[in-house]
Amino acid sequence: MKHGKKYQEAAKLVDRATMYDTAEAISLVKKTATAKFDETVEVHIRTGCDGRHAEQQIRGAVVLPNGTGKTVRVLVFAKGDKVNEAEAAGADHVGGEELIPKIQNEGWLDFDVVVATPDMMGVVGRLGKVLGPKGLMPNPKAGTVTMDVAKAISDIKAGKIEYRLDKANIIHVPVGKTSFDEAKLQENFEALMEAIVKAKPSALKGQYLRSITLATTMGPGVKVNVAKY
């Protein structure tokens, strides 16, 4: 993969053999952001888990103290009183059965997170083929299948992010924007790491966290020292 001039200049700032401490890594990541837009700062955590085994799966959510810097659009599947509760809590879209054809046939996906009350999961389940591959399926572990829709919405809008293993047993999550100051990025990063460390599967033998890399949307990766975690 050929990188542009800006990337190559930014990459010179990073020593690929060095494991940086968190504060240093965050400072470097901000320096390597060269794009004209406000880049997202992402964390990539390579684990020693084997996600093919259910007992080694990792999935959950954490509210970042300083949010993600992104406006999140929330779709809620609900009925009865819960519709009004969701609307009052600031959901961007609320509905039920009538949304199925819109999503299935018209390809409507103007939302970033889906929340559903448990009694609507039968309806939402029919969208599994569409929502599943996009990581949008509501899940009790992530707090997106709940009767307390108001809390779910306010948490998501406040900066709640989901984390899970991908097929290569790596977790990819955003922890803010390059416009955030270093202290805010570090607070978000520490909140995420605390949640990930707690989520360590008891069935896992051997090393849990193999590597942690911080990077901006367009920038080079900066390795973080795993020893602390």
WOPEZI-V896093 format. One record per run of one state. SS is the DSSP state (hx for helix, st for strand, lp for the rest). FROM is the first residue (numbers start at 0). TO is the last residue. If there is no record, write none. Layout:
[[SS | FROM | TO] [SS | FROM | TO]]
//
This chain:
[[lp | 0 | 3] [hx | 4 | 11] [lp | 12 | 18] [st | 19 | 19] [lp | 20 | 20] [hx | 21 | 30] [lp | 31 | 38] [st | 39 | 46] [lp | 47 | 52] [hx | 53 | 55] [lp | 56 | 57] [st | 58 | 62] [lp | 63 | 72] [st | 73 | 76] [lp | 77 | 79] [hx | 80 | 87] [lp | 88 | 91] [st | 92 | 94] [lp | 95 | 97] [hx | 98 | 103] [lp | 104 | 111] [st | 112 | 115] [lp | 116 | 116] [hx | 117 | 130] [lp | 131 | 138] [hx | 139 | 141] [lp | 142 | 143] [st | 144 | 144] [lp | 145 | 147] [hx | 148 | 157] [lp | 158 | 158] [st | 159 | 163] [lp | 164 | 168] [st | 169 | 176] [lp | 177 | 180] [hx | 181 | 197] [lp | 198 | 207] [st | 208 | 215] [lp | 216 | 220] [st | 221 | 223] [lp | 224 | 228]]
//
